[in-house]
Amino acid sequence: MDDIDPGAQPSMSVHEATQEVLRTDLAIGIGGTVLGYAEAGTALVDVLAVVVGFGLLTGITVAVVEHDAVPGVYPEVAALAAFIVLSGVVAGLMMLSEVSVTLVLAAVLSGFGVGVIGNRLLYGIVFDVPAYRLSRVRETS
């Protein structure tokens, strides 16, 4: 009985970790979507392709990182590479677009939010949250 630490918290269950991931990611996604819309309003319709495209890129990127889809590469390295690629896409969109930089950035922010929400609905509601993400949440608790 002496080896039991009375201050130790029980390990987080899979259900609790899943709930934490859902709350966190949906809050981030909704926040990004709402902030992008608050910045641009209905003008986002003019750049809907940017919103949808960046949403798809974000969703795919998060899925690739969470599923450890690049063999032999740490997920953190894959996330950094994905961030660099997504940043390049944003820079390219700003250079090639005929609309204002503010509108493009608002569309990117909304697209990011939509991508995070879509990914978390797919891998959180339809399918289970990936084990990598659950282990990260458990480590930080």
VENLINRA-V957253 format. One record per backbone hydrogen bond with DSSP energy under -1.0 kcal/mol. CO is the residue of the C=O (numbers start at 1). NH is the residue of the N-H. If there is no record, write none. Layout:
co=CO nh=NH
co=CO nh=NH
//
This chain:
co=1 nh=4
co=5 nh=8
co=13 nh=17
co=14 nh=18
co=15 nh=19
co=16 nh=20
co=17 nh=21
co=18 nh=22
co=19 nh=23
co=20 nh=24
co=21 nh=25
co=22 nh=26
co=23 nh=27
co=24 nh=28
co=25 nh=29
co=26 nh=30
co=27 nh=31
co=28 nh=32
co=29 nh=33
co=30 nh=34
co=31 nh=35
co=32 nh=36
co=33 nh=37
co=34 nh=38
co=35 nh=39
co=36 nh=40
co=37 nh=41
co=40 nh=43
co=41 nh=44
co=42 nh=45
co=43 nh=46
co=45 nh=48
co=47 nh=51
co=48 nh=52
co=49 nh=53
co=50 nh=54
co=51 nh=55
co=52 nh=56
co=53 nh=57
co=54 nh=58
co=55 nh=59
co=56 nh=60
co=57 nh=61
co=58 nh=62
co=59 nh=63
co=60 nh=64
co=61 nh=65
co=62 nh=66
co=63 nh=67
co=64 nh=69
co=65 nh=68
co=70 nh=73
co=74 nh=78
co=75 nh=79
co=76 nh=80
co=77 nh=81
co=78 nh=82
co=79 nh=83
co=80 nh=84
co=81 nh=85
co=82 nh=86
co=83 nh=87
co=84 nh=88
co=85 nh=89
co=86 nh=90
co=87 nh=91
co=88 nh=92
co=89 nh=93
co=90 nh=94
co=91 nh=95
co=92 nh=96
co=93 nh=97
co=100 nh=104
co=101 nh=105
co=102 nh=106
co=103 nh=107
co=104 nh=108
co=105 nh=109
co=106 nh=110
co=107 nh=111
co=108 nh=112
co=109 nh=113
co=110 nh=114
co=111 nh=115
co=112 nh=116
co=113 nh=117
co=114 nh=118
co=115 nh=119
co=116 nh=120
co=117 nh=121
co=118 nh=122
co=119 nh=123
co=121 nh=125
co=121 nh=126
co=122 nh=127
co=130 nh=134
co=131 nh=135
co=132 nh=136
co=133 nh=137
co=134 nh=138
co=135 nh=139
co=136 nh=140
//
